[in-house]
Amino acid sequence: MKNKVIVTGGAGFIGSHLVDRLISMGMEVLIIDNLSSGSEENLNKMAEFLKKDICDDDIDAVIKKYSPSFIFHLAAQIDVRKSLADPLWDEGINIRGTLNLLEAATKTNIKKFIFSSTGGAIYGEAKYADEELLPNPLSPYGVAKLCCEHYLRIYSEWKNVPFTSLRYGNVYGPRQDPYGEAGVVAIFCNQLIEEKRPVLFGYGSMIRDYIYVSDIIEANILSMNGGDGEIYNIGTGTPTTVKELFLILKDISGKNLEPELAEAREGEISKIYLNCKKAKKELRWTSKVSLKKGLKDTYHWFVTHSE
């Protein structure tokens, strides 16, 4: 009998890759997505799809009827600047939406609730953050994700909902939205293809931990059978400046574009990369795709999918 799995946000960038992997493993998958940022083009035809918001009052009835063994929760509002502009809206999606799902999970015999969290937005300014570092979120988005992790712990202890939380670095790869605010690799790829001058905020000096989407998917899969009640950083542990990132992509593209330099935007941290030794030790996970290989594959995907 197949394991039944729900993926919220399964029409999105990371979620759709996760659905593809689960389907390839023989899982029975239900995608729940309101398509506010996801795309029908990303939907795996072998998965069941329900266009629905995780904040809907009847989400518990849907989940109870489907009776999943696993819930992968990726649906979220991910724009830091939008969370600063409208904290109540951010809270309504990222906190109350997650609570809706956790309440629903208590009414099923769920094996694991696997939560897609964030490293940078939770830790704040940090050179090399491990899971023991005191969180210092600098945006409502980061506060909401941290709040959800506390709720995961409470529901685990209070209502026996097993969980694993994965704090991602800056994820990139095919299917990422080049017109959004959270995917600088996708934005740069699109601008290079269209020969538009990219803007390097923070004058190109901001440091991030860029991780390819397939490595993120592997961490989610390993969490199905490991890491109960734990929080893990999922990144490369390698610091990369925005300028370094752009120069690699520029070399891959063969385009001779010079970027525009600008001040950092409100709510953006200047430096964060992740210590992932805990995930390596306990999940037996490590990043496998080098930055140059991942950027090359991503750029070529955007070339073949550009209009």
C-alpha positions as CSV (number, residue, x, y, z in Angstrom):
1,M,0.0,0.0,0.0
2,K,1.3,3.4,-1.0
3,N,2.2,6.1,1.5
4,K,-0.2,9.0,1.2
5,V,1.5,12.4,1.3
6,I,0.2,16.0,1.2
7,V,2.4,18.7,-0.1
8,T,1.2,22.3,0.5
9,G,2.6,24.7,-2.0
10,G,3.2,21.8,-4.4
11,A,2.7,24.0,-7.5
12,G,5.5,26.2,-6.4
13,F,9.2,26.2,-7.0
14,I,10.5,23.9,-4.3
15,G,7.2,22.1,-3.7
16,S,6.9,20.9,-7.3
17,H,10.3,19.4,-7.3
18,L,9.4,17.6,-4.0
19,V,6.2,16.3,-5.6
20,D,8.1,14.9,-8.6
21,R,10.5,13.1,-6.3
22,L,7.8,11.7,-4.1
23,I,5.9,10.4,-7.2
24,S,9.1,8.8,-8.5
25,M,9.3,7.0,-5.1
26,G,5.8,5.5,-5.6
27,M,4.0,7.8,-3.2
28,E,0.4,8.9,-3.5
29,V,0.5,12.7,-3.4
30,L,-2.1,15.3,-2.9
31,I,-1.0,18.9,-3.8
32,I,-2.8,21.7,-1.9
33,D,-2.1,25.1,-3.5
34,N,-4.1,28.2,-4.0
35,L,-1.9,29.1,-7.0
36,S,-1.3,32.6,-5.7
37,S,2.4,32.2,-6.5
38,G,2.6,28.6,-7.8
39,S,1.9,27.6,-11.4
40,E,-0.3,24.9,-13.0
41,E,2.6,24.3,-15.3
42,N,4.6,22.9,-12.4
43,L,1.9,20.4,-11.4
44,N,2.8,16.7,-11.7
45,K,0.0,15.0,-13.6
46,M,0.4,11.9,-11.5
47,A,-0.5,13.8,-8.4
48,E,-3.9,14.8,-7.2
49,F,-4.4,18.6,-7.1
50,L,-6.7,20.6,-5.0
51,K,-6.8,24.4,-5.5
52,K,-7.3,25.5,-1.9
53,D,-5.9,28.0,0.6
54,I,-4.3,26.6,3.8
55,C,-6.1,29.3,5.7
56,D,-9.6,27.9,4.7
57,D,-11.7,26.9,7.7
58,D,-12.5,23.5,6.2
59,I,-8.8,22.4,5.5
60,D,-9.1,20.0,8.5
61,A,-11.9,18.1,6.8
62,V,-9.8,17.8,3.6
63,I,-6.8,16.4,5.4
64,K,-8.8,14.1,7.6
65,K,-10.5,12.6,4.6
66,Y,-7.2,12.1,2.7
67,S,-5.6,10.7,5.9
68,P,-1.9,11.3,4.9
69,S,1.1,9.6,6.5
70,F,3.2,12.7,5.8
71,I,2.5,16.4,5.4
72,F,5.2,18.5,3.8
73,H,4.3,22.2,4.5
74,L,5.9,24.5,2.0
75,A,3.0,26.9,1.3
76,A,4.0,30.4,2.6
77,Q,4.3,34.1,2.0
78,I,8.1,34.4,1.5
79,D,8.7,38.1,0.7
80,V,10.5,39.9,3.5
81,R,9.6,43.4,2.3
82,K,5.9,42.5,2.0
83,S,6.0,41.2,5.5
84,L,7.4,44.6,6.7
85,A,4.7,46.4,4.7
86,D,1.9,44.3,6.0
87,P,2.8,42.2,9.1
88,L,-0.9,41.2,9.8
89,W,-1.2,39.8,6.2
90,D,2.1,37.8,6.7
91,E,0.9,36.5,10.0
92,G,-2.4,35.4,8.6
93,I,-0.7,33.2,6.0
94,N,2.5,32.0,7.7
95,I,1.3,31.5,11.3
96,R,-2.5,30.9,11.1
97,G,-2.1,28.8,7.9
98,T,0.4,26.6,9.7
99,L,-1.8,26.3,12.8
100,N,-4.7,25.3,10.6
101,L,-2.6,22.4,9.2
102,L,-1.3,21.4,12.6
103,E,-4.8,21.3,14.0
104,A,-5.8,19.1,11.0
105,A,-2.8,16.8,11.6
106,T,-4.1,16.0,15.1
107,K,-7.1,14.4,13.5
108,T,-5.1,11.9,11.4
109,N,-2.6,9.2,12.2
110,I,0.2,11.2,10.8
111,K,3.8,9.9,10.9
112,K,5.6,13.3,10.4
113,F,4.9,17.0,9.7
114,I,7.9,18.3,7.8
115,F,8.1,22.1,7.8
116,S,10.0,24.3,5.4
117,S,11.5,27.0,7.5
118,T,14.3,29.6,6.9
119,G,17.8,30.2,8.1
120,G,18.6,33.8,7.3
121,A,15.3,35.3,8.3
122,I,15.3,33.5,11.7
123,Y,19.0,34.0,12.7
124,G,19.3,37.6,11.5
125,E,22.8,39.0,11.2
126,A,25.2,36.0,11.6
127,K,28.5,35.1,10.0
128,Y,28.1,31.3,10.4
129,A,25.0,30.2,12.1
130,D,24.3,26.9,13.8
131,E,21.1,25.7,15.4
132,E,22.2,26.7,18.8
133,L,22.5,30.4,17.9
134,L,20.0,32.6,19.6
135,P,17.4,33.6,16.9
136,N,17.3,37.3,16.0
137,P,14.7,37.8,13.2
138,L,14.7,41.2,11.7
139,S,11.4,41.0,9.8
140,P,7.8,39.8,10.5
141,Y,8.5,36.9,8.0
142,G,11.3,35.7,10.2
143,V,9.3,36.1,13.4
144,A,6.4,34.1,11.8
145,K,8.7,31.2,10.8
146,L,10.3,31.1,14.2
147,C,6.8,31.2,15.8
148,C,5.7,28.2,13.7
149,E,8.7,26.2,14.9
150,H,7.6,26.8,18.5
151,Y,4.1,25.7,17.6
152,L,5.6,22.5,16.0
153,R,7.3,21.7,19.3
154,I,4.1,22.4,21.3
155,Y,1.9,20.2,19.0
156,S,4.5,17.5,19.2
157,E,4.5,17.4,23.0
158,W,0.8,18.3,23.5
159,K,-0.9,16.4,20.7
160,N,1.7,13.9,19.5
161,V,2.3,15.4,16.0
162,P,5.9,14.3,15.1
163,F,7.8,17.0,13.2
164,T,11.1,18.0,11.6
165,S,11.8,21.6,10.7
166,L,14.3,22.5,7.9
167,R,15.9,25.9,7.9
168,Y,16.9,26.6,4.3
169,G,19.6,28.7,3.0
170,N,18.9,30.7,-0.3
171,V,17.4,28.1,-2.5
172,Y,17.8,28.3,-6.3
173,G,17.1,26.2,-9.3
174,P,14.8,25.5,-12.3
175,R,11.2,26.8,-11.9
176,Q,12.0,29.6,-9.6
177,D,10.1,32.8,-10.2
178,P,12.3,35.4,-12.0
179,Y,9.7,38.1,-11.3
180,G,9.4,37.6,-7.5
181,E,11.4,39.2,-4.8
182,A,13.0,36.2,-3.1
183,G,15.0,34.5,-5.9
184,V,18.0,36.5,-6.9
185,V,19.4,33.7,-9.0
186,A,16.3,33.5,-11.1
187,I,16.1,37.3,-11.4
188,F,19.8,37.5,-12.6
189,C,19.2,34.6,-15.1
190,N,16.2,36.3,-16.6
191,Q,18.0,39.7,-16.8
192,L,21.1,38.2,-18.4
193,I,18.9,36.4,-21.0
194,E,17.0,39.7,-21.7
195,E,20.3,41.7,-21.6
196,K,19.0,44.0,-18.9
197,R,21.4,45.5,-16.3
198,P,21.0,43.7,-13.0
199,V,20.9,45.7,-9.7
200,L,23.2,44.4,-7.0
201,F,21.7,45.6,-3.7
202,G,24.0,46.1,-0.8
203,Y,26.6,47.1,-3.4
204,G,27.1,43.4,-4.1
205,S,28.7,42.7,-0.8
206,M,25.8,40.9,0.9
207,I,26.7,37.3,1.8
208,R,24.3,34.4,1.5
209,D,24.4,30.6,1.5
210,Y,23.1,29.5,-2.0
211,I,21.8,25.9,-2.2
212,Y,20.5,24.0,-5.2
213,V,16.9,22.8,-5.1
214,S,17.8,19.1,-5.4
215,D,19.8,19.2,-2.2
216,I,16.8,20.7,-0.4
217,I,14.6,17.9,-1.8
218,E,17.0,15.3,-0.4
219,A,16.8,16.8,3.0
220,N,13.0,16.6,3.0
221,I,13.1,13.0,1.9
222,L,15.6,12.0,4.6
223,S,13.4,13.8,7.2
224,M,10.6,11.3,6.6
225,N,12.5,8.7,8.6
226,G,14.8,10.7,10.7
227,G,15.2,13.9,12.7
228,D,12.1,13.5,14.8
229,G,11.5,16.7,16.9
230,E,14.6,18.4,15.5
231,I,15.5,21.6,13.6
232,Y,18.2,21.5,11.0
233,N,20.1,24.0,8.9
234,I,20.1,23.0,5.2
235,G,22.7,24.9,3.3
236,T,26.2,24.6,1.9
237,G,28.1,26.3,4.7
238,T,29.8,28.4,2.0
239,P,29.6,32.2,2.0
240,T,29.0,33.8,-1.4
241,T,28.6,37.5,-2.1
242,V,25.9,38.7,-4.5
243,K,28.7,40.1,-6.7
244,E,30.4,36.7,-6.8
245,L,27.1,35.1,-7.7
246,F,26.5,37.5,-10.5
247,L,30.0,37.1,-11.9
248,I,29.7,33.4,-12.1
249,L,26.3,33.7,-13.9
250,K,27.7,36.4,-16.2
251,D,30.6,34.0,-17.2
252,I,28.1,31.1,-17.8
253,S,25.9,33.4,-19.9
254,G,28.7,34.9,-22.0
255,K,26.9,38.2,-21.7
256,N,29.0,41.4,-21.2
257,L,26.6,43.3,-18.8
258,E,27.9,45.5,-16.0
259,P,25.6,45.5,-12.9
260,E,24.2,48.6,-11.2
261,L,25.1,48.9,-7.5
262,A,22.6,50.1,-5.0
263,E,22.0,50.3,-1.2
264,A,20.6,47.3,0.6
265,R,16.8,47.3,0.9
266,E,14.9,47.5,4.2
267,G,14.7,44.3,6.2
268,E,17.6,42.6,4.3
269,I,20.5,41.2,6.4
270,S,24.0,41.8,5.2
271,K,25.6,38.4,6.1
272,I,24.4,34.9,6.8
273,Y,25.6,31.4,6.0
274,L,24.7,28.1,7.7
275,N,26.6,25.5,9.7
276,C,25.0,22.2,8.6
277,K,27.0,19.8,10.7
278,K,24.0,18.7,12.7
279,A,22.1,17.6,9.5
280,K,25.2,15.8,8.3
281,K,25.5,13.9,11.6
282,E,21.9,13.1,12.3
283,L,20.1,13.0,8.9
284,R,23.2,11.8,7.0
285,W,22.6,14.7,4.7
286,T,25.1,16.9,2.9
287,S,24.9,19.3,-0.1
288,K,26.1,17.7,-3.3
289,V,25.7,20.2,-6.0
290,S,28.4,22.8,-6.4
291,L,27.5,26.4,-6.9
292,K,28.9,26.6,-10.4
293,K,27.2,23.4,-11.5
294,G,23.9,24.4,-10.0
295,L,24.1,27.9,-11.6
296,K,25.0,26.4,-14.9
297,D,22.1,24.0,-14.9
298,T,19.7,26.7,-13.7
299,Y,20.8,29.3,-16.3
300,H,20.4,26.7,-19.1
301,W,16.9,25.8,-17.8
302,F,15.9,29.5,-18.0
303,V,17.4,29.8,-21.5
304,T,15.3,26.8,-22.8
305,H,12.1,28.1,-21.0
306,S,12.4,31.8,-22.0
307,E,9.8,33.2,-24.4
